[in-house]
Amino acid sequence: MAALTFTLEKTLIDSSARAGTIQTDHGTIQTPIFMPVGTVGSVKAVTQQQLKLDVQAQIILGNTYHLYLRPGTEVLEAAGGLHKFNGWDRPILTDSGGYQVFSLAANRKIKEEGVIFQSHIDGSKHLFSPESVMDIQRSIGADIIMAFDECPPYPSEYGYAKKSMELTHRWLTRCFSRLAETPDKYGYTQNLFPIVQGSTYKDLRIASCEYISTKNAVGNAIGGLSVGEPEEMMYEFTALCAEHLPKDKPRYLMGVGTPWNLLECIDLGIDMFDCVMPTRNGRNGMIFTTQGVINIRNKKFAKDFSPIDPGLPAEMSQYYSKAYLRHLFVAGEILGLQLASIQNLSFYLWLVKEARTQIINGNFASWKKETLEVIKQRL
């Protein structure tokens, strides 16, 4: 049992992009990394074997809010934690549920103690406090657990954003206190990442970064972006936060984003990403490839027997044709959703792996420029 460690392997002169290695008790994560989202303990339409073999995922996410409601901590504890429950033996990160509570705006009440919310399943009332959320994440058993925060909406008035940030900071102190009082479960270390908030106000973001840095956590997250603000604003505040967070700790940008968002934010110094986009958009027929973006339902692919993504080394992308994948979508076959999800996740993991290679080789800036022009194309 050892705390998470981060080794910075390569930094660049012409970019803030960096390559590193995170070591956890469940294995190594090479950064920059994309983490597939497995909200209720499952990445939608993709098996754990496919995540390992086809997608080559190094770490996946679970969500505290959803896992607390179903299957519940009693079941997870009886199983020996989420790793044993879902058969994933590599690292897991759990989101604290703060964002889900934020999205339940009509059915929640925020107080100093925590947040009272109604379950989206049966309407039952529950309280999430910094203490209870730490306890729940202990029971889930993730390697990386997130602090309980309030995610303000965009746009937010300055006064609200400031109060929200200060509440998040007070909750963070309680999260650390609770973890110090409670032992790790299941025989391995759980590592807490604080979350930077402050909406789209520079002074608040800097203040939040500075406060969080005093906690000397093993890693730090940037929250409250990609919640409706313009893309350029997201990049501006990502750069600001990366600049003011410790250089020797991994930086995790929560809930981002498109493939081009990933490359731009890697350039700004981000190490870790997650987003439902590859699986959600995949299930709706939007396919991300090394050659550009495909709407697979488009009739022009009906007789296109070329591989789904000839530029991707993943075997699955070579095995099935665009015409076959389109047929599965038109016919309403479940296999179509599965293949699309695997393709998109494989592409995302290929993209961050390739970015890492280019950083290590010192060619990231020029490679990024060329790659963006290709992958943003609509085919």
BABA-745361 format. One record per residue: residue in one letter; x, y, z of N, C-alpha, C in turn. Coordinates in steps of 0.05 Angstrom, whole numbers, padded with zeros to 5 digits, always signed. Layout:
! BABA-745361
AXYZXYZXYZ...
This chain:
! BABA-745361
M+00017-00024+00000+00000+00000+00000+00018+00025+00000A+00015+00040-00022+00031+00065-00024+00015+00087-00036A+00020+00112-00028+00006+00134-00040+00013+00136-00070L-00005+00148-00085+00000+00152-00114+00025+00169-00118T+00041+00162-00138+00064+00178-00145+00062+00186-00174F+00075+00209-00180+00075+00219-00208+00103+00226-00215T+00113+00214-00237+00140+00220-00247+00137+00235-00273L+00148+00259-00274+00148+00275-00299+00172+00266-00316E+00166+00256-00340+00187+00244-00357+00197+00264-00378K+00180+00281-00388+00188+00299-00409+00172+00325-00409T+00185+00347-00411+00172+00373-00415+00184+00386-00440L+00169+00405-00451+00178+00417-00476+00183+00447-00473I+00198+00458-00492+00204+00487-00492+00182+00503-00506D+00171+00491-00528+00152+00505-00545+00123+00499-00538S+00118+00485-00516+00091+00477-00508+00092+00471-00478S+00068+00472-00466+00066+00464-00437+00060+00434-00435A+00057+00420-00458+00051+00392-00458+00074+00376-00444R+00066+00355-00430+00085+00339-00416+00077+00310-00416A+00097+00292-00412+00092+00263-00410+00101+00254-00383G+00085+00237-00370+00092+00228-00344+00081+00200-00338T+00085+00190-00314+00075+00164-00306+00064+00167-00278I+00039+00157-00275+00025+00156-00249+00027+00127-00240Q+00035+00123-00215+00036+00096-00204+00015+00093-00181T-00002+00073-00184-00022+00067-00163-00019+00038-00155D-00033+00031-00134-00032+00003-00125-00044-00017-00145H-00060-00006-00164-00071-00024-00184-00057-00021-00211G-00034-00008-00211-00019-00008-00236-00011+00021-00245T+00002+00021-00268+00015+00046-00278-00004+00059-00299I-00004+00085-00299-00019+00101-00319+00001+00119-00333Q+00003+00117-00359+00021+00135-00374+00006+00159-00384T+00016+00183-00378+00002+00207-00385+00016+00221-00409P+00000+00237-00424-00028+00243-00420-00046+00219-00425I-00068+00218-00411-00086+00195-00412-00115+00204-00414F-00131+00188-00429-00160+00191-00429-00172+00168-00414M-00192+00174-00397-00205+00154-00380-00233+00149-00389P-00240+00125-00399-00268+00119-00407-00286+00121-00382V-00310+00131-00386-00329+00135-00364-00347+00110-00361G-00345+00098-00337-00361+00075-00331-00380+00082-00308T-00399+00099-00313-00416+00112-00293-00426+00093-00271V-00439+00072-00278-00450+00054-00258-00434+00028-00256G-00408+00031-00261-00390+00007-00259-00387-00007-00285S-00397+00006-00307-00395-00006-00333-00392+00016-00354V-00372+00014-00372-00370+00032-00395-00391+00022-00415K-00411+00039-00421-00435+00030-00436-00428+00015-00462A-00439-00009-00464-00437-00026-00489-00409-00038-00493V-00391-00035-00474-00364-00045-00477-00356-00063-00453T-00347-00088-00459-00339-00105-00437-00311-00098-00426Q-00305-00107-00402-00279-00101-00390-00257-00114-00407Q-00262-00137-00419-00242-00150-00437-00236-00132-00461Q-00258-00121-00473-00254-00103-00496-00240-00077-00488L-00245-00068-00464-00231-00044-00454-00201-00049-00453K-00194-00073-00445-00165-00079-00443-00153-00085-00470L-00166-00102-00486-00153-00112-00510-00157-00093-00534D-00181-00083-00539-00186-00066-00562-00180-00037-00556V-00191-00027-00534-00189+00001-00528-00161+00007-00515Q-00150-00012-00501-00125-00009-00486-00127+00013-00465A-00149+00013-00451-00153+00032-00429-00135+00025-00405Q-00124+00045-00393-00107+00041-00370-00121+00047-00343I-00142+00062-00344-00158+00070-00321-00186+00077-00330I-00206+00070-00314-00234+00077-00320-00246+00092-00297L-00269+00105-00302-00283+00120-00281-00308+00105-00271G-00315+00111-00246-00341+00104-00235-00353+00129-00223N-00379+00129-00219-00391+00153-00208-00404+00148-00181T-00397+00164-00161-00406+00160-00134-00436+00162-00131Y-00448+00182-00143-00477+00186-00141-00492+00161-00152H-00484+00152-00175-00499+00129-00188-00493+00103-00173L-00468+00098-00165-00461+00073-00152-00473+00072-00124Y-00476+00095-00111-00489+00097-00084-00518+00088-00087L-00532+00097-00108-00560+00090-00112-00563+00062-00121R-00546+00053-00139-00546+00026-00150-00518+00016-00157P-00508-00005-00146-00521-00026-00130-00522-00019-00100G-00508+00003-00092-00507+00011-00064-00481+00001-00051T-00474+00015-00030-00448+00009-00017-00448-00018-00003E-00472-00028+00006-00473-00054+00019-00464-00076+00000V-00474-00075-00024-00467-00095-00045-00438-00093-00052L-00428-00068-00056-00400-00064-00064-00381-00073-00042E-00388-00068-00017-00370-00077+00005-00370-00108+00007A-00394-00120+00003-00395-00149+00004-00379-00162-00019A-00377-00148-00041-00362-00158-00064-00332-00154-00060G-00324-00136-00042-00296-00129-00038-00287-00105-00054G-00307-00088-00061-00301-00063-00075-00308-00066-00105L-00307-00043-00119-00315-00042-00147-00297-00059-00165H-00271-00059-00159-00252-00076-00175-00261-00105-00176K-00268-00116-00153-00277-00144-00152-00305-00147-00164F-00322-00127-00159-00349-00128-00168-00351-00129-00199N-00335-00112-00212-00338-00110-00242-00315-00124-00257G-00296-00136-00242-00275-00151-00255-00253-00134-00268W-00251-00109-00261-00230-00091-00273-00207-00089-00253D-00184-00099-00261-00162-00100-00242-00141-00078-00245R-00148-00059-00262-00130-00035-00266-00141-00012-00250P-00128+00011-00250-00137+00034-00233-00166+00043-00240I-00179+00053-00220-00206+00065-00222-00206+00092-00208L-00219+00112-00221-00223+00138-00208-00253+00141-00204T-00261+00152-00181-00289+00158-00177-00294+00188-00175D-00313+00198-00190-00323+00225-00188-00340+00227-00163S-00339+00249-00148-00352+00251-00122-00382+00253-00123G-00394+00257-00146-00422+00261-00147-00430+00291-00147G-00411+00308-00143-00416+00337-00143-00429+00347-00169Y-00419+00337-00191-00429+00345-00217-00458+00335-00222Q-00463+00310-00213-00490+00299-00216-00510+00314-00200V-00502+00322-00175-00519+00338-00158-00524+00365-00171F-00503+00377-00184-00506+00402-00198-00527+00399-00220S-00527+00376-00234-00545+00373-00257-00574+00367-00247L-00577+00362-00221-00604+00358-00210-00616+00383-00198A-00609+00406-00211-00615+00433-00199-00643+00435-00188A-00663+00423-00201-00691+00426-00192-00697+00409-00167N-00680+00389-00162-00686+00369-00141-00665+00368-00119R-00651+00391-00114-00631+00391-00094-00630+00417-00078K-00619+00416-00054-00616+00439-00037-00589+00439-00025I-00573+00461-00030-00546+00462-00021-00545+00477+00006K-00532+00465+00026-00528+00477+00052-00499+00474+00060E-00491+00486+00083-00464+00484+00092-00458+00454+00098E-00478+00440+00109-00474+00412+00117-00468+00395+00093G-00481+00401+00071-00478+00385+00046-00502+00390+00028V-00509+00370+00012-00530+00374-00008-00552+00353-00003I-00577+00363-00001-00600+00344+00001-00611+00342-00027F-00614+00318-00037-00623+00314-00065-00643+00291-00066Q-00658+00291-00088-00677+00270-00093-00666+00251-00114S-00668+00225-00108-00659+00205-00128-00675+00208-00154H-00660+00206-00176-00674+00206-00202-00688+00180-00208I-00682+00160-00191-00694+00133-00195-00722+00131-00182D-00723+00138-00156-00749+00134-00142-00758+00159-00126G-00743+00181-00129-00752+00205-00115-00745+00206-00086S-00731+00186-00075-00724+00185-00046-00703+00207-00040K-00704+00217-00016-00686+00239-00008-00660+00229+00005H-00638+00242-00002-00612+00234+00009-00595+00258+00015L-00576+00255+00033-00557+00277+00039-00529+00268+00031F-00516+00284+00014-00487+00281+00009-00473+00303+00024S-00455+00295+00042-00437+00314+00056-00408+00306+00048P-00389+00324+00054-00361+00316+00048-00354+00290+00062E-00364+00286+00087-00358+00262+00102-00371+00237+00089S-00397+00239+00083-00410+00215+00072-00399+00208+00044V-00392+00228+00029-00381+00223+00002-00353+00209+00004M-00337+00217+00024-00312+00203+00029-00317+00174+00037D-00337+00170+00055-00344+00143+00064-00353+00125+00040I-00370+00137+00023-00381+00122+00000-00358+00115-00019Q-00340+00133-00024-00318+00127-00042-00298+00107-00030R-00296+00108-00003-00280+00087+00010-00293+00059+00004S-00320+00058+00006-00334+00033+00001-00332+00024-00028I-00333+00043-00046-00330+00036-00075-00302+00025-00080G-00283+00038-00068-00255+00028-00069-00239+00037-00092A-00244+00061-00102-00228+00072-00125-00199+00078-00116D-00181+00078-00135-00153+00086-00129-00150+00116-00126I-00166+00131-00142-00166+00160-00141-00194+00169-00135I-00198+00184-00113-00225+00193-00106-00225+00224-00107M-00248+00235-00114-00250+00263-00117-00263+00277-00093A-00254+00301-00088-00266+00317-00066-00295+00324-00073F-00312+00328-00053-00340+00336-00057-00339+00366-00062D-00350+00375-00084-00349+00403-00091-00376+00413-00101E-00379+00439-00103-00403+00450-00116-00394+00460-00143C-00407+00451-00164-00401+00460-00191-00420+00482-00199P-00412+00508-00200-00431+00529-00207-00437+00527-00237P-00462+00535-00245-00469+00535-00273-00455+00557-00289Y-00456+00556-00315-00447+00578-00332-00471+00590-00346P-00474+00616-00346-00457+00635-00331-00466+00637-00302S-00448+00645-00285-00453+00651-00256-00445+00679-00250E-00461+00692-00233-00453+00719-00224-00429+00716-00205Y-00413+00737-00204-00388+00736-00189-00393+00729-00160G-00413+00741-00147-00419+00735-00119-00425+00706-00114Y-00441+00694-00132-00448+00666-00129-00424+00648-00133A-00408+00654-00154-00384+00638-00160-00364+00639-00136K-00362+00662-00123-00343+00665-00101-00353+00649-00077K-00379+00651-00070-00390+00636-00048-00388+00606-00053S-00394+00598-00077-00392+00570-00085-00364+00559-00082M-00344+00575-00091-00316+00567-00089-00308+00564-00059E-00316+00584-00043-00309+00583-00015-00321+00559-00001L-00346+00552-00008-00359+00528+00002-00344+00503-00006T-00336+00502-00031-00320+00479-00041-00294+00476-00025H-00281+00499-00018-00256+00498-00003-00261+00488+00026R-00283+00498+00038-00289+00488+00065-00296+00458+00065W-00310+00450+00044-00317+00421+00042-00291+00405+00038L-00272+00416+00023-00247+00402+00018-00232+00396+00044T-00231+00415+00062-00218+00411+00088-00232+00388+00103R-00258+00387+00101-00273+00366+00114-00268+00339+00101C-00264+00339+00074-00258+00314+00060-00231+00303+00070F-00211+00320+00072-00184+00311+00081-00186+00301+00110S-00201+00315+00127-00204+00307+00155-00217+00279+00157R-00238+00275+00141-00252+00249+00142-00234+00226+00133L-00218+00231+00112-00200+00210+00103-00179+00204+00124A-00170+00224+00138-00149+00220+00159-00160+00203+00182E-00187+00205+00186-00200+00191+00208-00207+00162+00201T-00207+00156+00175-00217+00129+00166-00196+00114+00152P-00195+00087+00155-00174+00072+00142-00181+00065+00113D-00160+00060+00097-00164+00050+00070-00178+00023+00072K-00196+00018+00053-00209-00009+00052-00195-00026+00031Y-00199-00052+00033-00191-00072+00013-00161-00075+00009G-00145-00062+00027-00116-00068+00026-00100-00051+00006Y-00111-00029-00004-00095-00012-00021-00102+00018-00015T-00085+00035-00025-00088+00064-00019-00108+00078-00037Q-00124+00095-00024-00142+00113-00039-00131+00141-00037N-00130+00155-00060-00116+00181-00062-00136+00202-00070L-00137+00224-00054-00156+00245-00058-00145+00267-00075F-00161+00275-00096-00154+00298-00113-00174+00320-00106P-00164+00344-00098-00182+00367-00095-00191+00377-00123I-00211+00394-00123-00222+00405-00149-00222+00435-00148V-00209+00447-00168-00209+00476-00171-00236+00485-00182Q-00248+00506-00169-00272+00519-00180-00267+00549-00183G-00288+00564-00187-00285+00593-00190-00297+00604-00215S-00313+00587-00229-00327+00594-00254-00308+00608-00274T-00317+00629-00287-00300+00641-00308-00290+00669-00298Y-00280+00669-00273-00268+00693-00262-00239+00687-00255K-00221+00703-00267-00192+00697-00264-00183+00698-00235D-00191+00718-00220-00182+00721-00193-00191+00697-00176L-00216+00687-00181-00226+00665-00165-00212+00639-00172R-00207+00635-00198-00192+00611-00206-00164+00610-00195I-00151+00633-00195-00123+00634-00184-00124+00629-00154A-00144+00641-00140-00147+00638-00111-00152+00608-00105S-00169+00595-00121-00176+00567-00117-00151+00549-00121C-00136+00555-00142-00111+00540-00147-00092+00543-00124E-00089+00567-00114-00070+00572-00093-00079+00558-00067Y-00105+00559-00061-00115+00546-00037-00111+00516-00039I-00118+00505-00061-00116+00476-00065-00087+00466-00064S-00069+00483-00075-00041+00476-00074-00030+00473-00046T-00041+00488-00027-00032+00486+00001-00039+00459+00014K-00057+00444+00002-00065+00418+00013-00044+00397+00006N-00027+00403-00013-00005+00384-00021-00016+00356-00027A-00038+00356-00042-00050+00330-00051-00032+00317-00072V-00036+00291-00077-00020+00276-00096-00027+00283-00125G-00050+00296-00129-00059+00304-00155-00080+00325-00152N-00086+00340-00174-00106+00361-00172-00124+00361-00197A-00149+00369-00193-00168+00369-00215-00179+00397-00220I-00187+00402-00245-00199+00427-00252-00228+00421-00260G-00247+00432-00244-00275+00427-00249-00289+00453-00259G-00315+00450-00265-00330+00474-00272-00325+00485-00299L-00311+00470-00317-00307+00478-00345-00322+00458-00362S-00325+00465-00388-00341+00449-00406-00370+00446-00395V-00381+00467-00384-00408+00467-00374-00425+00488-00389G-00417+00494-00414-00433+00512-00431-00418+00537-00439E-00394+00542-00428-00379+00566-00436-00367+00562-00464P-00361+00584-00478-00348+00581-00505-00322+00566-00503E-00315+00552-00524-00291+00535-00525-00266+00551-00519E-00263+00575-00530-00239+00591-00525-00237+00599-00496M-00259+00603-00483-00259+00610-00454-00250+00586-00438M-00259+00562-00446-00250+00537-00433-00219+00535-00435Y-00208+00540-00458-00179+00539-00462-00165+00560-00445E-00176+00584-00444-00164+00606-00429-00162+00598-00399F-00183+00587-00388-00183+00581-00359-00169+00555-00353T-00168+00537-00372-00151+00513-00368-00122+00521-00367A-00113+00539-00385-00085+00548-00385-00079+00563-00358L-00097+00579-00349-00094+00595-00325-00090+00576-00301C-00107+00556-00299-00106+00537-00277-00080+00520-00278A-00073+00510-00302-00049+00494-00305-00024+00510-00296E-00025+00536-00302-00003+00553-00295+00000+00557-00264H-00022+00555-00250-00022+00561-00221-00024+00536-00204L-00025+00512-00216-00025+00487-00201+00004+00476-00200P+00010+00459-00180+00037+00449-00178+00046+00434-00203K+00071+00439-00211+00081+00426-00236+00087+00397-00232D+00092+00389-00207+00101+00361-00202+00078+00342-00194K+00053+00351-00198+00030+00334-00192+00013+00332-00218P+00000+00309-00222-00017+00306-00245-00041+00326-00244R-00048+00336-00268-00071+00355-00270-00093+00342-00287Y-00116+00341-00275-00139+00327-00287-00161+00347-00294L-00167+00350-00320-00188+00367-00330-00214+00351-00333M-00233+00357-00316-00257+00340-00314-00278+00345-00336G-00287+00323-00348-00309+00324-00367-00303+00335-00394V-00278+00334-00403-00270+00345-00429-00257+00323-00445G-00264+00319-00470-00283+00333-00487-00280+00321-00514T-00280+00337-00535-00276+00328-00563-00247+00320-00567P-00240+00305-00588-00212+00298-00593-00195+00323-00595W-00205+00345-00608-00189+00369-00611-00187+00384-00585N-00207+00382-00567-00204+00393-00540-00181+00380-00526L-00179+00354-00528-00158+00339-00515-00130+00349-00524L-00126+00351-00550-00100+00360-00560-00093+00388-00551E-00113+00406-00553-00108+00434-00544-00101+00435-00515C-00115+00419-00498-00111+00420-00469-00086+00405-00461I-00078+00384-00476-00051+00372-00471-00030+00393-00476D-00033+00409-00496-00015+00431-00503-00013+00451-00480L-00035+00454-00464-00035+00473-00442-00025+00461-00416G-00018+00435-00416-00006+00423-00392-00024+00404-00376I-00046+00394-00389-00064+00376-00375-00055+00347-00380D-00058+00331-00359-00048+00303-00360-00070+00282-00362M-00094+00288-00351-00116+00268-00349-00142+00280-00358F-00157+00264-00373-00183+00272-00384-00204+00250-00380D-00229+00258-00379-00251+00239-00381-00274+00253-00395C-00291+00237-00409-00315+00248-00421-00333+00226-00431V-00359+00230-00431-00377+00209-00441-00380+00211-00472M-00368+00232-00484-00372+00237-00512-00365+00213-00531P-00343+00200-00527-00337+00178-00547-00358+00156-00547T-00369+00149-00523-00389+00128-00522-00417+00139-00529R-00424+00162-00518-00451+00173-00523-00454+00181-00553N-00434+00195-00564-00436+00202-00592-00435+00178-00610G-00418+00158-00601-00416+00133-00617-00443+00119-00619R-00458+00118-00597-00484+00105-00597-00504+00120-00614N-00498+00145-00620-00516+00161-00638-00505+00163-00667G-00484+00147-00672-00475+00145-00700-00452+00164-00708M-00441+00179-00689-00419+00197-00695-00393+00181-00689I-00377+00177-00709-00353+00161-00707-00328+00179-00710F-00311+00178-00690-00286+00193-00691-00264+00174-00702T-00249+00184-00722-00229+00167-00735-00203+00184-00739T-00182+00170-00746-00157+00183-00752-00158+00200-00777Q-00180+00197-00792-00183+00212-00818-00204+00234-00816G-00219+00235-00794-00240+00255-00791-00265+00243-00778V-00286+00259-00777-00311+00251-00763-00331+00241-00784I-00344+00218-00777-00363+00205-00795-00390+00205-00782N-00411+00212-00797-00439+00205-00789-00445+00179-00804I-00444+00157-00789-00444+00131-00802-00472+00125-00814R-00493+00139-00806-00519+00135-00818-00521+00146-00847N-00502+00163-00854-00503+00176-00880-00503+00155-00903K-00520+00160-00922-00524+00139-00943-00499+00134-00960K-00481+00154-00961-00457+00151-00977-00439+00128-00967F-00444+00118-00942-00427+00096-00932-00440+00069-00937A-00463+00069-00950-00478+00043-00954-00461+00023-00970K-00444+00032-00989-00428+00013-01004-00398+00019-01000D-00391+00031-00977-00363+00037-00971-00352+00013-00955F-00338-00004-00969-00328-00029-00957-00300-00025-00945S-00290+00000-00943-00264+00004-00931-00267+00001-00901P-00244-00004-00887-00246-00008-00857-00257+00017-00844I-00269+00013-00820-00280+00036-00805-00259+00057-00801D-00235+00049-00794-00213+00068-00790-00187+00056-00798P-00179+00059-00824-00154+00046-00833-00129+00056-00819G-00130+00079-00806-00107+00091-00793-00103+00081-00765L-00122+00066-00755-00120+00058-00726-00109+00030-00725P-00089+00025-00707-00077-00002-00705-00096-00022-00693A-00117-00013-00679-00136-00032-00666-00147-00052-00686E-00147-00077-00679-00155-00098-00698-00185-00095-00706M-00202-00087-00687-00230-00085-00693-00236-00065-00716S-00221-00042-00715-00225-00021-00735-00219-00031-00763Q-00201-00051-00765-00193-00062-00791-00212-00084-00800Y-00225-00096-00781-00241-00121-00786-00268-00115-00799Y-00280-00092-00790-00307-00086-00800-00306-00062-00819S-00324-00062-00838-00325-00040-00858-00345-00019-00849K-00342+00005-00861-00362+00027-00856-00390+00018-00865A-00391+00004-00887-00417-00005-00898-00431-00023-00878Y-00415-00042-00866-00427-00060-00847-00436-00046-00822L-00420-00027-00812-00427-00012-00788-00452+00005-00793R-00454+00017-00817-00478+00032-00824-00503+00014-00824H-00500-00010-00836-00521-00029-00837-00532-00036-00809L-00513-00040-00790-00521-00047-00763-00537-00024-00750F-00529+00001-00756-00544+00024-00745-00572+00026-00757V-00573+00023-00784-00599+00025-00798-00618+00003-00789A-00606-00021-00784-00623-00044-00776-00629-00044-00746G-00618-00025-00731-00623-00024-00703-00610-00046-00687E-00587-00057-00697-00573-00078-00684-00556-00068-00661I-00557-00081-00638-00541-00073-00614-00511-00073-00620L-00502-00092-00637-00474-00094-00644-00463-00067-00655G-00480-00053-00669-00472-00027-00681-00463-00008-00659L-00479-00006-00637-00473+00012-00615-00446+00003-00602Q-00442-00023-00600-00418-00033-00588-00393-00027-00604L-00395-00032-00630-00372-00027-00648-00365+00002-00649A-00386+00019-00650-00382+00048-00651-00368+00058-00625S-00377+00048-00603-00365+00056-00577-00336+00047-00575I-00331+00022-00584-00303+00012-00583-00285+00028-00602Q-00295+00035-00626-00280+00050-00645-00273+00078-00633N-00293+00091-00622-00288+00118-00611-00268+00118-00588L-00272+00099-00570-00254+00097-00547-00226+00090-00556S-00224+00071-00575-00198+00063-00586-00183+00087-00598F-00199+00103-00612-00188+00127-00625-00178+00147-00604Y-00194+00152-00583-00186+00170-00562-00160+00161-00548L-00159+00135-00542-00135+00124-00529-00111+00124-00547W-00115+00119-00573-00094+00122-00593-00083+00150-00594L-00102+00170-00593-00095+00198-00596-00077+00207-00573V-00084+00200-00548-00068+00209-00525-00041+00194-00525K-00041+00169-00533-00016+00153-00534+00003+00165-00555E-00009+00173-00578+00007+00185-00599+00018+00212-00590A+00001+00227-00576+00010+00253-00565+00033+00249-00546R+00031+00229-00530+00053+00223-00511+00079+00217-00526T+00077+00200-00547+00101+00193-00563+00113+00218-00575Q+00096+00236-00585+00106+00260-00598+00119+00279-00578I+00108+00280-00554+00120+00296-00532+00148+00286-00526I+00149+00260-00522+00175+00247-00515+00196+00252-00537N+00186+00251-00562+00204+00256-00585+00210+00285-00591G+00195+00303-00577+00200+00332-00580+00186+00344-00604N+00167+00329-00616+00154+00338-00641+00124+00346-00637F+00116+00350-00611+00087+00352-00606+00074+00376-00621A+00086+00399-00620+00074+00424-00631+00067+00420-00660S+00086+00411-00676+00082+00408-00705+00062+00386-00711W+00065+00363-00696+00046+00341-00699+00018+00349-00693K+00014+00364-00671-00013+00373-00663-00026+00389-00685K-00011+00408-00696-00021+00425-00717-00031+00409-00741E-00015+00390-00750-00022+00373-00773-00046+00355-00766T-00046+00344-00742-00067+00325-00734-00094+00338-00731L-00094+00362-00720-00120+00377-00716-00134+00381-00743E-00118+00389-00763-00130+00394-00789-00144+00369-00800V-00134+00346-00794-00145+00321-00805-00168+00311-00788I-00165+00310-00762-00186+00297-00746-00211+00313-00743K-00210+00340-00749-00234+00357-00747-00251+00356-00772Q-00240+00344-00793-00255+00342-00819-00280+00326-00816R-00302+00335-00830-00326+00318-00832-00324+00303-00858L-00324+00277-00855-00321+00260-00879-00348+00254-00893
